[in-house]
Amino acid sequence: MPYYKPTITYSDALRYSAPANFSTMIKPVGAACNLACRYCYYLDKANLYSRPPAKMSAELLERYVERYITSCASPVVTFVWHGGEPLLAGLDYFRLAMKLQKQYAGGKKIENALQTNGQLITPEWCTFFRAHGFLVGISVDGPQDIHDAYRRTRGDKPSFARVMQAVELMSHMQVEYNTLSVVSNLSEGRGAEVYRFLKSIGSRFMQLLPALDYTVGGSSREAIAAPGAEKSHLAPWSVSAKGFGEFMCDVFDEWVVADVGRCYVQLFDVALAQWAGVPPGLCIFAETCGDALVVEHNGDVYSCDHFVYPEYKLGNIRHDDLPAMLASPQQFKFGIDKRNGLPRECLRCRYYFACRGECPKHRFDLSADGEKNKNALCEGYKLFFAHIDPYMKYMTERLLQKQAPALVMPWAQARILGK
């Protein structure tokens, strides 16, 4: 066993003994959804329960709201509503949630973020979102042919047109929104096109997430497999490591010459933080993880949104305390295993400071020494980090001089466009 794997660091110990400062993602309707996206990692979670997912009860919702607010040490508490499709819970359900947040706020600032596929958004929903300051994430993968290939309804109908209607409605009604786009095999070679499309529909904050999945056979559809699952195989929609790296390089080249400070791409913000030596603000690029719990519709709590498997269940909010589950040896081990589970090759990599092994859900490969848990997107991240390195150094220098990173744009134009 490599020497570092059974160890904890001083920062690990401090984190373990510090006041609870964590986030939760709530699934008010579990895996229930009106779409059946080909690459959905959550749809098959309904199989964990003996009957179709039900809406979280009002009584359980109240317990969750009260315990989450009072348990979190931060003066700002953010509720992240996810699914499945959380809007299936209904508008009255969310009105109740807002009432409960106000009741238990206790002087803390409450914020709300919600991820939706956009199929159910109406003027009434937009009025609600704006009144309560929701940040709405809407899922759109790019131009229609890319989006509709995998984001299908349960009747196998396309969903793109309805998403565009939702975007237009939110823009018209001044609802704050950002976009979440899955980068699949169909996105390869089209990074600049996807970026320009997202800008054209008004997105100014973009999450671009790689679809890299392994699946195992099921009765109706193949389920997303955790790393190490037996008889799993690469899903056909998966982006190749090189294809993802090239995609992000193409997006970066569009962004860095014209949009720094105007448009925000999550991966670029995180990379700049890593180059500047400050916390990245995103768990997958942190050295350790485990501070983002998932609360299911029946109160079950899991270690992470991407590890909703029986072996990662921590308890249930009906009878278990949220801070206790967060501080449990099981969750602590889950968090530090992000670092301690990496092969030595990763720790020697020049880009470890930026990558940190990325998310454990993508660790399907073997290292050159034959060790497990190497990230299957490694080649792509190395390509991307090497490409952005001079620009990140330039922006970091501007920050050290208390100048705006946007000053990189003329310099980038000269390098990329020859201006």
N, C-alpha and C positions, 0 to 999 in steps of 0.2 A: 504493500500500500504506500503511495507517495507520502512523504513526510508531513505535508501540510494538511492532509485530509481530516485527521482527528482533532484539529486545533481550532480554537477561537481566538480572535484578536481582541485588543483592548477596546476598540470601537464596538465590537460585537457585545462585549460585556457591558459597556455603557448603554447600548441600545436595549439590552435585555432588562436593565435595571431602571431605565428612564420612565417618566410618566407616559401613559398610553397616548400616542399620537399616530393615528392610523386612518385609513379610509375603508369604506365598504361599498360594494356594488350590490344593489338590491334587485332581485328578479321577481317583481310582484306577480307575474303570471308564469314564472318558471320558463320553460322552453317553448311555451305556446307561441305560435307565430302564424301570420297569414301568408308568409312566403315559405318556400322550401328551397333555399339557396343551395346549390350543389356543394359548396365548400363550407357550409355552416358547421361550426364546431360545437354548437349547443343544441341543435335540434334533437339529437339522439339522447340528450340527458333526460328526456321524458321517460326513457326506459328504466331509470333508477327508481321510479315510483310505480306503485301498483295500479294506478288509474291515471287518466289524462291530467296534466297540470291544472290546478285550480288557482283561483286568485287568492292571494294572501288575505286572510280574514282581517276585519277591522280591528279586532282585539289584538291580533298578532302585529299588525301594522303599528298600533299605538305602542306596544311594548318595544318594538324595534326602534321607532323614532325616539322614544324617551331614553332608552339605554344607549343608543348611539350618541346622542347629543351629550348626555351627562358623562359618558365614558371617555369621550375624546378630549384630550388635553388642549387642543388647539382652540383659539378664540374664534376661528372660522371653521364651520363644519359644512362639508359639501356632501350632498346626497347625489349619488349616481344611479339613475334609473336605467335598467338594461333588460335585456331579454335573451331569446325570444323577442317579441314585440310588446314593449311595456304599455303602449297606448290601448291595447286590448283590455286593460284594467278598467278603462272608462274615465270620462272627465270627472264624474262625481267622486270617484275613488281618489283622484289626485287633489281635488278640492279638500277632501278629508285630510289627506296627507299634509297639505299646507296649513290647515287649521291645527293639526297636532304639532307641527314644527313650531308654530307661533306659541302654542301652549307651553312647550317644553324648552324653548330657546334659552331661557335663563340668562339673557344678556349676551349670548353668543350670536355672531352673524351667521345666518343660514344661507347657503347657496345650493342651487339645484342644476344638475346637468342630466340630459336625457339623450339616449341614442335610439333612433327610430329608422325604419325603412321608408317612412314617408307616405305609406299607402293610406293612412287614416287621418292625415292632417286636414283640418277644416278651418274656416274662419273662427269658429268657437275655440278650437284648440289654440290658435294663434293669439287670440285675445287673452286666453289664460296664460300662455307662455310669457307674453309681454308683461302682463300685470304682475307676475311673480318673478320676473327676471331670469327665466330659464335660459340656459345655454343649450341649444338643440344641436346634436350631431346627427346629420342625415347621411345615410349610406348611399353612395353613388360611385361606381367604379370607373367612370370615364364616359367616352362617347357611347352611343346606344348599342353598337354591336358588341363592345366589350361588356357593358353592363348587363344586357339582356341574355348573354350566353349562359351565365350562371345564376343570376338573381331572378328566379322564376317564382310564380305563384304556385300554390298547391295544385292548381289545375293546369300547371305547366304553361301559363301565359306570361308574356313579358311584363316587366314592372317599370321600365324606364319612363314612359309617358307620365305615369302618376307621380313619380319622383320629381319630374320637372315641374309639374303643376304645384307640388308642395313647396319647392324652392321658390317659385314665382310668388306664391301666396305669402310665404314667410318674409320674403324681401319687401313685398308691398305693404305688409302689416308691421314691418320693422321689428321682426323677431331676430334675435341674435342667433346665428347658426354657423357651424363649420361643417366640413365634409370629411367623411371617412371612406377611403377607397382601398379596396383589396387589389393588390398587384398579383395577378395570376399569370399563367403561361400565355394568355392572350394579350397581356400588357407588354410583353417583351418587345423591345425595339420601338416602343411608342411613348416613351417617357415625356418628351417635349410636347407631343400631341395631347396627352392626358392632362399635363399641367396647364396648357393653354385652354383646354376645355373647362377645367375646374375654375380657372380665372373668369372665363366667359359667363359662367352661371353665378358669379358673385362671390365665390369662395375666397376668403382671405386668410383662412387658417385650415391647413390640410394635414390629415393623417394618411399616410401611404403605408399600408401594412402588407407584408409579403404573405402570400398563401403558400405555405410549405407544410404539407400534411401527409401523414401516413394513415392508412385506413385498414380496418379489419372487416371481414364479411359480417353481414347482418341479414335478418329475414326480409327486410324491405329496402334498406339502403345501408351502405357501408358506413360504419361509425369511425369518427376520428380517434386514432390510437395515441396513447401516451408513449413517449420514448421508451424503448425496451420491450414493447408489447410483441408477443410472439405472433408469427405469421402475418405481420403487417407489411404493407407495400406502399410505395409512393403513389399518392393520388394523382390522377391525370391532370388536374387543374393547377398543380403546383408550379410555381415559377422556379426556374433553374437559378442556382446561386449566381452564376455569371450574369444571367439575364436580369436578375434583380439589381445587381451592382451597376450594370450598364444603364438600366432604367433610372436609378437614382442619380447617376452622373449626368444623364441628359436633363433631368429635372433641375439639378443644381446649376447647370450651365445656363439654363433659361432664367433661373431665379437670381443668380449672383450678378448678372450684368444689368438688371433692371428693377428688381423687386425687393431688395433688402430693405427692411423697415416698412414695407408696404404689404407684403404677403408673408405669411409665416408657415413654414413647413416643419412639422414636429421634429423630424429627424435632424434637420439642420440646426434648429434651436438646441437640441440635446447635444449635438456634436460640438457646437460652439462652447457650451458649458463645460464639456469634457476638456477641450483644448485650453479653456481658461482656468481649469482646476476648481470649478465649483460644482456642487451637487447637480446631477442632470435633471432631476425632477421627473424622471420616468423610470419605473422599476426595472425594465428589461435591460437598461444600460447602467444600473447601479451595481456595486460589487456584490451586495446581498439583497434579498427581497423578503417578502413575507408580511408587509404592512398593508396589504390590500385584500381584505377578506371578501368573500361572496356570501350573501344571504339569500337562500332559496325561498320560494313561495310558501313553504311549510315551516320555515324557520331554521332549516339545516344550514350550517355554516361550513364553508370549505376554505382551504388554504389559498386558492387563487381561482380566478375565472377560467383559466385554461387547465386547471387540475381538479375539475369536479368529477372525481372518481371516489368510490367508497373508501379507499385507503387514505384519502386526503380529507375526509370529513373530520371536523374538529368538535362538533357538538350541535346543539340546537338552542336558539335564543329563548325557547319556552322555559328551559330549566338550566341553561348554562350562561355564564357571564361573559360578555364580549371581551373585556380586557383579559380575563382569565384564559380564554381561548387564544387570544393574540399572544399571550406570554407563555403558553404551554410549551413544554419541551418538544412536542411534535411540530409545532409551528416554528419554533426557534431553529430546529434542525432543518426544516424545509427552507427557511430563509438563508442560512449560511451554506447549505448544500449548493446553492447557486454558484458560490465561489469554490468551495471545497470539493465539489464534484467535477471540476474541470480537469482535463488532462494537462500535464506539465507543458505540453506544446503551447497551449493558450497563454499560460502565465509567462512564457518567454517571448511572446509575440510583441512586436513593436507597437501594435495597436490595441493591446489589452486595455490600456487606460481609457480608450474610447468605446470599446466593445463590451468588455467585462463578460464575454461569453454570450452576450445577448440573452434571449429568453430560454430557459430550460426546455420549453416545449419543442424547440427546434434542434435539440441535441441528439441526433440520430447517427452521426458519423463516428468513425474511429480516427484517432490521431495517427501520425506517421509511426509512432511507437506502439500502436495497437491498443491504446487506451480508449475507453468509451467516453461518451458525452461531448464529443466535439460538435460544434454547431454546424448543421448542414448548409448554412448560408455563408460559411466562413470565407470562401473564395470571393463572393460578391461584396462582403463588407470590406475585405482587404483592398479590393479594387476601388471601392467608393472612398474609403478613408485616405488612400494614397492620392486619389484625384483631388480631394478637397483640402488636403494638408496645407498647401501654400496660402490658400484663401483664409483658412481658419487661423493660421499664424498671423496673417495680416490683420484680421479683425480683432484678434486677441491683443495685438499691439495697440490698436486704436482704443480698445477698452481700457488698457493700462494707462493710456494718456487722457482718459476721460473724454474720449471722442466717440462719435457714433459709428457702429460697425458698417453702416450704409456707405461710409467713405471708401469701402472696398470696391464699389461699382465702377468708377472710372478706371481703376487699376485692372479689374477683371475684364472690362471691355477691351483694354489694350492687349491683354493676354489671349482672350478667346476670340474676339471679333477683329482684332488688328486695328482698332480705332486709335 
